[in-house]
Amino acid sequence: MKNRIINIALSLGLVFSSGVFFTSCEDMLNEKPYDFISPDDIEDSDAGADMWVLGVYNTLHSSMFVYGSFPRPLDYDCDYISGAVWQFSEFGSGNFQGGSSQCDALWTGMYSMINKANQAIARINTMSNVTEEHKNNCLGECYFLKAWAYFYLVRAYGDIPIYSVSVDESGLYNSNPRVPIKEVYENTIIPLLKDAKGLIYKNTDGGYVPGRVCAASAAGLLAKVYATIGAASTPKGEQITVKTGVPYVIQNIDGVDVKVYTDPVPTVFSKDLVAGYENFDSRSCYTEAYQLAKDVMDGVYGEHSLAPYDELWSASGKVCSEFLFSLQTLSGDASFGTLFSLHYCGKLNAAGHVDNSLTVGMRKHWYLLFSEDDYRVDKGVQHCWIREGSDSSWRGGSYYPNFGKWQKMVEEKQPPFDNPEVTGGWRCDENGSEQFFAFTTKYLNQITDQTLDRTDANYPFLRYADVVLIFAEAANELNGPTQEAVDALNSVRERSNAKLKNLDEFADKVSLRSAIIEERAMEFALEGDRRWDLIRWGIYLQAMNALGGMDEANNVKARSEKHLLFPIPTMELLTNQAISSNNPGWN
């Protein structure tokens, strides 16, 4: 029976193939979900250990992405992202406890992953017919996934409960107190990642399977953890310059009130205290981040590099060495196809027109951070499309942006604006319409079939470029502007055809710090990073409120102290008797 089950699992593709795990175990064992398969039903072997680990990975879909809950809690609450008000809904406008409960999925999803990881660890440890190397790898992957989940939770909620074993093993599900932030990092996240980086296969090892995490994933995440603590514990009052401001002003032109869009203005913010991080040693944390990032870059944890831009965001590049941890997906699949690309990239009909969504993008202030030839806006932004109905009804097309070389290309009907289907002309802006933003091509270029609701766009959680910029940040925080920090920054810029920086451009640590944080906003747009960068540097409230209350599409961007943390879900408060109150400002 056991052999039959494992053979069925393998034949169904419950392993990674080209970086994709294809199915759950729901078709096995009388259609019982994998969560409830008895340990006796899984073979004591390397393949059996893998089944437990893949069950943990599968929670990314089953508990977070399958219903479109993610990546909303990661992306929608920051200064440079905008889109349709109906799409951003309550959460995107600061009502984190709205009826849609969009941020609750972060709590429930991450704890689901932690529980699955605890189950897997317990079962794998009982296996005696698994090779030592493979058992270590499987345990290391589970440690990584637990640490990754806790890292999101502690940043989003502050003090959180910790579960060292699964709920079914402990029998405790309604009496788990919150643990202080410092203890979460020091007693859980950091130890798990220290263990994981020495256990997981390097991407150069024969047992490594592309698409799963590797040793550099754990080392890179640990570097990011230390950089997060280092930034958050940097003294209050440290300065950062952010290019921002109100999105538009109203001017009366010939008796008519007109929206006039603004350029971002360099604005100096002074760091606020980040609660819960006061007792960390910032310099010590940055020292750890520096060394870990350097080790990853020096090849201690395998061979990783910045992929050429065109490869990075291609279908074939999904499992290149730059992606240290990504959601793996399957086109058209009800469980493993993702919905977020519908909103970020749009769904096409048979005519190639956008007939659904394309409603979440980057704001003009973000676009203006770049030079026109930077690949991240030249190639990384959709510059023209045809919406079914609103464009096709008058044989027109949409384009973005309506300035610079792209405006000239429209006027001169240069490709792609020589499309013979567009005879009525091209439109842009429409007085701040939600239909015009810098829509990304990152995920668009990965999609096999854009006519499907559920696509195979992979969402990245950690990239090698992040490790490189962490190295630059740590080098600067430790020693002020240095050539090695600027060189690391430039390696990311060079890949994207951006103008390189010179050391003499940076008069002090603050100026290079500001450039690195800005580079992160440019490089990791729509990858779930911006909110957490603003939070860890203590400038979230200032950056959000610098927009003057609303963005171009009338999404509310005003934020107060309560928005620094997400509210704990009501169901947790009702069932967990050890938590008596919510985060400040939430019911």
ZIRA-V112341 format. One line per field, one symbol per residue. burial: # if it has 16 or more other C-alpha atoms within 10 Angstrom, else .. Layout:
# ZIRA-V112341
burial->???
This chain:
# ZIRA-V112341
burial->....##.##..#####..#######..##....#..#...##########################.##################.###########...########################..#..#...##############################.###........#....##.##..###.############....############################...##########..........#.#.##....#.####.###...##.#############...##.####.#..####.#################.##############....###############.##.#.###############..##..#######....#...#......#....#..####...#.##############..#############################.###..##############..#....#..#######################################..##########...#######..#...#..#..##....
